[in-house]
Amino acid sequence: MNLNNAVSAIHNTFRPLTDAWQSFTDRFPLHLAEEQFLPHPVPNTSDGVAELFLLPPRTDSADGLSFDVDCLLAQAYARMTSYPHVVRFTVNSDMSPNGRLPLLAAADGRLLAGKDVIDEIQSKSQHSEDTEELPFIALADLDLRVAFLHHFLLVPANSNHITSPWYDAHYASPISWILFYLEQRKARRWVEARKLDTEYIASTRSALASISTYITSRTPSSAPSLFDATLFAYLHHLLSTTAPDTHISKVVAGAGDVVTSIVSDPPSSG
C-alpha cells in the first residue's frame, strides 16, 4: 500500500466520526452575546465604599433586586443596615474566594464571599445578633428555600417564562440552556432529598405560621435585623410573581400582614 492509499484509508476510517461531529456542531451555532460587565481585577476602593457584586435581577422586573436568594439576602441586608456600598450586577464570579456570588470587595481591600459577606455587614450594623432569631432563620433556610426553588425551577409556568429567560439574557447559547438544566436538576434533587417535593406548600404554610407568631411576639426594634433581610430575600420574588401557577404566592400573601409588610416592598436604600 503506497502512502496516498494509506492516507486515504485513514481518512475514510475517521470520516464517520468527523461527519458526526460536524452534524452535532451544526445544531448548536455559536451565538455571540453582548459583552457583559466583568469585575475589574483590583477593586476600586479608593473612595472608601465597598462594592457588592451580585447576580442580576429578573428580566421581567424593574425592581433592581437580584434574582438569586443569597445575593438578594446580602443586597437587602446591606440596604437595611445602611452599609456603605455600591452594587455591581454580574454573572462573573471568578474573583470570588468561593467561586460564587455574592462577592463583597470591602473598603479595606478584602474580598469576602459566602457567610463572610453577611458577617461583614453585620459587624457594621446597629442591631446586635439576637439568638432568638436563629431558629427562624434556619426555618427559612429550609422550608422557604424549598418553596423558592420549587416555584422558580420546578413549576413549568415559572421556569419557562421567568427563570429560563434569565439565563438566556445573561449567557450565550447553548451555555444558557445547559446552566439552566443543571440548576433545575440540582434543585429537584435538593427538594426530593428532603422529601418535600409533594408537601412543600404545606411546609411553607407551617413555616410562615411559625414565623408570623414569632414576629408578633418579638421585642420591637427600630433597626432591621438579619432575620428581616432573610425573610425578604426568600419571599419578595414569590409575592411579585405573575405567572399562572401562583399557589406559593397565595400562601405567602395569606400569611398575614405581619409577614407581607416585611417582604412586599423593596428595602430602603439607607
C-alpha positions in Angstrom: 0.0 0.0 0.0 1.5 3.3 -1.0 1.4 6.5 1.1 -1.6 8.0 -0.7 -3.6 4.9 -0.3 -2.7 4.8 3.4 -3.7 8.4 3.9 -7.0 7.8 2.1 -7.7 4.7 4.2 -7.1 6.6 7.4 -9.3 9.5 6.2 -12.1 7.1 5.3 -11.9 5.4 8.6 -12.4 8.6 10.6 -14.9 10.2 8.1 -18.0 8.9 10.1 -16.6 10.5 13.2 -15.8 13.8 11.6 -19.2 13.9 9.8 -21.0 13.1 13.1 -19.1 15.8 14.9 -19.8 18.3 12.1 -23.5 17.4 12.2 -23.6 17.9 16.0 -21.9 21.3 16.0 -24.2 22.5 13.2 -27.1 22.0 15.6 -25.6 24.5 18.0 -24.3 27.5 16.1 -22.2 29.8 18.3 -24.3 32.7 19.5 -22.3 35.8 20.3 -24.0 37.6 23.2 -23.3 41.3 24.0 -20.4 41.8 26.3 -21.3 41.5 30.0 -19.9 43.6 32.8 -16.7 41.9 34.3 -15.4 42.8 37.7 -12.1 44.5 37.5 -9.2 42.5 38.9 -8.4 45.1 41.6 -11.5 46.6 43.2 -11.5 50.4 43.2 -12.0 51.2 46.9 -10.1 54.5 47.0 -13.4 56.3 47.8 -13.9 54.1 50.9 -17.0 52.5 49.6 -17.4 48.7 49.3 -18.5 47.0 46.1 -21.1 44.3 46.3 -21.1 42.0 43.3 -24.5 40.2 42.7 -26.2 38.1 40.1 -28.6 40.3 38.0 -32.3 41.0 38.6 -35.1 39.2 36.9 -35.6 40.0 33.2 -39.3 40.6 33.8 -38.9 43.0 36.6 -37.5 46.5 37.1 -37.1 46.5 40.9 -33.3 46.3 40.7 -33.2 43.3 43.1 -31.0 40.3 42.4 -33.0 37.1 41.4 -30.6 34.9 43.4 -31.7 34.3 47.0 -28.2 34.5 48.6 -27.4 37.6 46.6 -30.7 39.3 47.5 -30.1 38.5 51.1 -26.8 40.4 51.0 -28.3 43.2 49.0 -31.3 43.6 51.3 -29.2 43.4 54.5 -26.7 45.9 53.2 -29.5 48.3 52.3 -31.5 47.8 55.5 -28.4 48.5 57.7 -27.2 51.4 55.5 -23.9 49.6 54.9 -21.8 51.9 52.7 -21.6 50.1 49.3 -22.4 50.2 45.6 -24.0 47.3 43.8 -22.4 45.7 40.7 -24.5 43.2 38.8 -22.6 40.5 37.0 -22.6 36.8 36.3 -18.8 36.6 36.6 -17.7 35.0 39.9 -14.0 34.3 39.0 -12.8 36.9 41.6 -14.9 35.3 44.4 -12.9 33.3 47.1 -15.5 30.5 46.9 -16.3 30.8 43.2 -19.8 32.1 43.9 -21.7 35.3 44.2 -22.4 37.4 46.3 -18.9 38.9 46.5 -18.1 41.9 48.7 -15.0 43.9 47.9 -14.7 45.6 51.2 -13.4 49.2 51.6 -10.1 47.9 53.1 -9.4 45.7 50.1 -10.6 42.3 51.4 -12.6 40.0 49.1 -15.4 38.3 51.0 -17.8 35.6 49.9 -20.5 33.4 51.5 -21.2 33.9 55.2 -18.2 36.4 55.4 -20.3 38.9 53.4 -23.1 38.8 56.0 -20.7 38.9 58.9 -19.0 42.0 57.5 -22.3 43.8 57.0 -23.5 42.7 60.5 -20.3 44.0 62.1 -21.3 47.5 61.0 -25.0 47.1 61.9 -26.5 48.8 64.9 -28.6 45.7 65.5 -26.8 43.1 67.6 -27.4 39.4 66.8 -30.5 38.0 68.6 -30.1 34.3 69.3 -33.9 34.0 69.3 -33.9 34.8 65.6 -31.5 31.9 64.7 -34.1 29.1 64.7 -36.4 31.1 62.4 -33.6 32.0 60.1 -32.8 28.2 59.9 -36.5 27.5 59.3 -36.5 29.9 56.4 -33.3 28.4 55.0 -35.1 25.0 54.8 -38.8 25.5 54.1 -38.7 28.8 52.3 -35.7 27.8 50.2 -37.6 24.7 49.1 -40.6 26.9 48.2 -38.4 29.3 46.2 -36.5 26.6 44.3 -39.7 24.6 43.6 -41.6 27.7 42.4 -39.0 29.1 40.0 -37.2 26.0 38.8 -39.8 23.1 39.0 -43.1 24.8 38.2 -43.1 24.9 34.3 -45.1 28.2 34.1 -42.4 30.0 36.1 -39.3 28.1 35.0 -40.1 28.6 31.3 -41.2 32.2 31.4 -39.1 33.7 34.2 -36.0 31.6 35.1 -35.0 30.2 31.7 -35.2 33.7 30.0 -33.0 35.0 32.8 -30.3 32.5 31.8 -30.8 33.3 28.1 -30.3 37.0 28.8 -27.0 36.6 30.6 -25.3 33.6 29.0 -24.6 32.7 25.4 -26.5 29.8 23.8 -26.2 26.8 24.4 -24.4 27.5 27.7 -27.5 29.3 29.0 -29.6 26.1 28.4 -27.0 23.9 30.0 -26.7 26.0 33.1 -30.4 26.3 33.5 -30.8 22.5 33.1 -28.1 21.9 35.7 -29.7 24.3 38.2 -33.1 22.7 37.6 -31.7 19.2 38.2 -29.8 20.3 41.3 -33.0 21.9 42.7 -35.1 18.8 42.0 -32.5 16.6 43.8 -32.3 19.0 46.8 -36.0 19.2 47.2 -36.6 15.4 46.7 -33.8 14.5 49.2 -35.8 16.3 51.9 -39.0 14.6 50.9 -40.7 17.9 50.4 -41.4 17.7 46.6 -45.0 16.9 47.2 -45.6 18.7 50.5 -43.8 21.9 50.0 -46.9 24.0 50.1 -47.9 22.6 53.5 -44.4 23.0 54.9 -44.3 26.6 53.6 -47.6 27.4 55.2 -46.5 25.9 58.5 -43.2 27.8 58.4 -44.9 31.1 57.7 -47.3 30.5 60.6 -44.4 30.0 63.0 -42.6 33.0 61.6 -45.7 35.2 61.9 -46.1 34.1 65.5 -42.5 35.0 66.2 -42.8 38.4 64.6 -45.8 39.4 66.6 -44.2 38.3 69.9 -40.7 39.6 69.5 -39.5 42.8 71.1 -40.0 45.8 68.7 -36.7 47.2 67.3 -36.1 50.2 65.1 -33.1 48.6 63.5 -33.7 45.9 60.9 -32.2 42.5 61.6 -30.7 39.6 59.6 -34.0 37.8 60.1 -35.9 40.6 58.3 -33.4 40.5 55.4 -33.7 36.7 55.2 -37.4 36.8 55.1 -37.4 39.5 52.4 -34.8 37.5 50.3 -36.9 34.3 50.2 -40.4 35.9 49.8 -40.1 39.1 47.8 -40.0 37.4 44.4 -42.7 34.9 45.4 -45.0 37.7 46.1 -44.3 39.5 42.9 -44.8 36.5 40.6 -47.5 37.0 38.0 -47.2 33.6 36.2 -50.3 31.4 36.1 -49.2 29.0 38.8 -49.1 31.1 42.0 -50.0 28.6 44.7 -47.0 29.6 46.8 -47.6 33.2 46.1 -51.1 32.8 47.5 -49.8 31.0 50.6 -47.3 33.9 51.2 -50.0 36.6 50.6 -52.2 34.7 53.0 -49.6 34.6 55.8 -50.9 37.8 57.3 -50.0 41.5 57.2 -47.3 40.9 59.8 -45.3 38.9 57.2 -46.2 40.6 54.0 -45.4 44.0 55.4 -41.8 43.0 55.6 -41.5 41.4 52.2 -43.9 43.2 49.8 -41.7 46.3 49.4 -38.0 46.7 48.5 -35.8 47.5 51.4 -34.8 51.2 51.8 -31.6 52.1 50.3 -30.4 53.7 53.5 
